Amino acid sequence: MADLSNRRENIGPNEPLRLSVAAAVAFPDGSMTASGLRRENARGRLIIERIAGKDYRHFFILSE
């Protein structure tokens, strides 16, 4: 996967990101993955949108 940590400033607050991209941008050290975000969603601690069978997350909520 491409280095997405430098893209952080180019992401709009309402831009939906696939979970793998959201994890890479919000946790550039690799400490969180898409699977980890899905687990947090299952525990009720993270809201994920499902569009066309794919999971998305808005970056502005992750950065708060």
Contact map, one row per residue, 1 for C-alpha under 8 A:
1110000000000000000000000000000000000000000000000000000000000000
1111000000000000000000000000000000000000000000000000000000000000
1111110000000000000000000000000000000000000000000000000000000000
0111111100000000000010011001000000000000000000000000000000000000
0011111100000000000000011101000000000000000000000000000000000000
0011111110000000000000000000000000000000000000000000000000000000
0001111111100000000000001000000000000000000000000000000000000000
0001111111100000000000001000000000000000000000000000000000000000
0000011111110000000000000000000000000000000000000000000000000000
0000001111110000000000000000000000000000000000000000000000000000
0000001111111010000000000000000000000000000000000000000000100000
0000000011111110000000000000000000000000000000000000000000110000
0000000000111110000000000000000000000000000000000000000001110000
0000000000011111000000000000000000000000000000000000000001110000
0000000000111111100000000000000000000000000000000000000001100000
0000000000000111110000000000000000000000000000000000000111100000
0000000000000011111111000000000000000000000000000000000111100000
0000000000000001111111000000000000000000000000000000011110000000
0000000000000000111111100000000011001000000000000000001110000000
0000000000000000111111110000000011000000000000000000000000000000
0001000000000000111111111000000000000000000000000000000000000000
0000000000000000111111111100000001000000000000000000000011100000
0000000000000000001111111111010111001000000000000000000000000000
0001100000000000000111111111110110000000000000000000000000000000
0001101100000000000011111111000000000000000000000000000000000000
0000100000000000000001111111000000000000000000000000000000100110
0000000000000000000000111111111100000000000000000000000000000000
0001100000000000000000111111111000000000000000000000000000000000
0000000000000000000000010011111000000000000000000000000000000000
0000000000000000000000110011111110000000000000000000000000000000
0000000000000000000000000011111110000000000000000000000000000000
0000000000000000000000110010011111011000000000000000000000000000
0000000000000000001100110000011111111000000000000000000000000000
0000000000000000001101100000000111111100000000000000000000000000
0000000000000000000000000000000011111110000000000000000000000000
0000000000000000000000000000000111111111000000000000000000000000
0000000000000000001000100000000111111111100001000000000000000000
0000000000000000000000000000000001111111110000010000000000000000
0000000000000000000000000000000000111111111000000000000000000000
0000000000000000000000000000000000011111111111000000000000000000
0000000000000000000000000000000000001111111111110000000000000000
0000000000000000000000000000000000000111111111000000000000000000
0000000000000000000000000000000000000011111111000000000000000000
0000000000000000000000000000000000000001111111100000000000000000
0000000000000000000000000000000000000001111111100000000000000000
0000000000000000000000000000000000001001111111110000000000000000
0000000000000000000000000000000000000000100111111000000010000000
0000000000000000000000000000000000000100100001111100001110000000
0000000000000000000000000000000000000000000000111110001110000000
0000000000000000000000000000000000000000000000011111111100000000
0000000000000000000000000000000000000000000000001111111100000000
0000000000000000000000000000000000000000000000000111110000000000
0000000000000000000000000000000000000000000000000111111000000000
0000000000000000010000000000000000000000000000000111111100000000
0000000000000000011000000000000000000000000000011110111110000000
0000000000000001111000000000000000000000000000011110011111000000
0000000000000001111001000000000000000000000000111000001111100000
0000000000001111100001000000000000000000000000000000000111111100
0000000000111111100001000100000000000000000000000000000011111110
0000000000011100000000000000000000000000000000000000000001111111
0000000000000000000000000000000000000000000000000000000001111111
0000000000000000000000000100000000000000000000000000000001111111
0000000000000000000000000100000000000000000000000000000000111111
0000000000000000000000000000000000000000000000000000000000011111
